[in-house]
Amino acid sequence: WRDTTWQAKADNEGLKWRLWDLEKALEQAQEDKRDIHEEMTWQYQELQEQTAAHSQCLEAKVKSLQEQLSTRLQDSQKAQETASQALAERDRTIAQLQGKLYATEREYEKILHHSPPTSLSSFSHGSLDLVLAKMEEASQHWEEVGTPIAVEHK
């Protein structure tokens, strides 16, 4: 019995040490698990903060870009209106100049064709050349005036 008792006590002591080692290992594992959980929680919170900050930054950028787009659209509409007005003004100016040119041509034609025959026969060749030269001069004048205006409005 003594040997068995001694052996049982030794085995009991060994099992106690083994149990103590296992308890320590279990405590260490639980502590490691807590540490890992805390680290992962911290990393998760940090990631959430970074994501929120990045999201706010992107939202601000989107708002800024939307404002720029709105401004550009308004500027584009204003430019388009200005261009339309300029084109309309150019067309009016051209029409006025053409009207004046045609009126002048009609006046010269009236002078040539509606004069009494006696006065036409009294025109010498030089007088007719003088009238034609004046008509050419007036035509050139209106072309000189009209061309820069037409170019300006293009």
Backbone hydrogen bonds, N-H to C=O, Kabsch-Sander energy under -0.5 kcal/mol:
donor,donor_aa,acceptor,acceptor_aa,energy
5,T,1,W,-3.6
6,W,2,R,-3.4
7,Q,3,D,-2.8
8,A,4,T,-3.0
9,K,5,T,-2.9
10,A,6,W,-2.3
11,D,7,Q,-2.9
12,N,8,A,-2.9
13,E,9,K,-2.9
14,G,10,A,-2.6
15,L,11,D,-2.8
16,K,12,N,-2.4
17,W,13,E,-2.4
18,R,14,G,-2.6
19,L,15,L,-3.3
20,W,16,K,-3.0
21,D,17,W,-2.8
22,L,18,R,-2.6
23,E,19,L,-2.8
24,K,20,W,-2.5
25,A,21,D,-2.6
26,L,22,L,-2.9
27,E,23,E,-2.9
28,Q,24,K,-2.7
29,A,25,A,-2.7
30,Q,26,L,-2.7
31,E,27,E,-2.6
32,D,28,Q,-2.8
33,K,29,A,-2.5
34,R,30,Q,-2.4
35,D,31,E,-2.8
36,I,32,D,-2.9
37,H,33,K,-2.7
38,E,34,R,-2.9
39,E,35,D,-2.8
40,M,36,I,-2.9
41,T,37,H,-2.4
42,W,38,E,-2.8
43,Q,39,E,-2.8
44,Y,40,M,-2.6
45,Q,41,T,-2.6
46,E,42,W,-2.7
47,L,43,Q,-2.7
48,Q,44,Y,-2.4
49,E,45,Q,-2.5
50,Q,46,E,-2.5
51,T,47,L,-2.6
52,A,48,Q,-2.6
53,A,49,E,-2.6
54,H,50,Q,-2.7
55,S,51,T,-2.6
56,Q,52,A,-2.4
57,C,53,A,-2.3
58,L,54,H,-2.5
59,E,55,S,-2.5
60,A,56,Q,-2.5
61,K,57,C,-2.2
62,V,58,L,-2.7
63,K,59,E,-2.5
64,S,60,A,-2.5
65,L,61,K,-2.7
66,Q,62,V,-2.5
67,E,63,K,-2.3
68,Q,64,S,-2.4
69,L,65,L,-2.6
70,S,66,Q,-2.4
71,T,67,E,-2.5
72,R,68,Q,-2.8
73,L,69,L,-2.6
74,Q,70,S,-2.3
75,D,71,T,-2.8
76,S,72,R,-2.6
77,Q,73,L,-2.4
78,K,74,Q,-2.6
79,A,75,D,-2.7
80,Q,76,S,-2.4
81,E,77,Q,-2.5
82,T,78,K,-2.7
83,A,79,A,-2.6
84,S,80,Q,-2.5
85,Q,81,E,-2.6
86,A,82,T,-2.6
87,L,83,A,-2.6
88,A,84,S,-2.5
89,E,85,Q,-2.7
90,R,86,A,-2.6
91,D,87,L,-2.7
92,R,88,A,-2.4
93,T,89,E,-2.7
94,I,90,R,-2.8
95,A,91,D,-2.5
96,Q,92,R,-2.7
97,L,93,T,-2.8
98,Q,94,I,-2.9
99,G,95,A,-2.6
100,K,96,Q,-2.6
101,L,97,L,-2.5
102,Y,98,Q,-3.0
103,A,99,G,-2.5
104,T,100,K,-2.5
105,E,101,L,-2.6
106,R,102,Y,-2.6
107,E,103,A,-2.4
108,Y,104,T,-2.4
109,E,105,E,-2.5
110,K,106,R,-2.8
111,I,107,E,-2.4
112,L,108,Y,-2.2
113,H,109,E,-3.5
114,H,110,K,-2.5
119,S,116,P,-0.6
120,L,116,P,-2.2
121,S,117,P,-2.6
122,S,118,T,-1.3
123,F,119,S,-0.8
123,F,120,L,-0.6
128,L,124,S,-1.9
129,D,125,H,-1.9
130,L,126,G,-1.9
131,V,127,S,-2.2
132,L,128,L,-2.7
133,A,129,D,-2.5
134,K,130,L,-2.2
135,M,131,V,-2.4
136,E,132,L,-2.5
137,E,133,A,-2.6
138,A,134,K,-2.5
139,S,135,M,-2.5
140,Q,136,E,-2.6
141,H,137,E,-2.4
142,W,138,A,-2.4
143,E,139,S,-2.0
144,E,140,Q,-2.8
145,V,141,H,-2.4
146,G,142,W,-2.8
147,T,143,E,-2.7
149,I,145,V,-1.0
150,A,146,G,-2.7
151,V,147,T,-2.7
152,E,148,P,-2.7
153,H,149,I,-1.8
154,K,151,V,-1.0
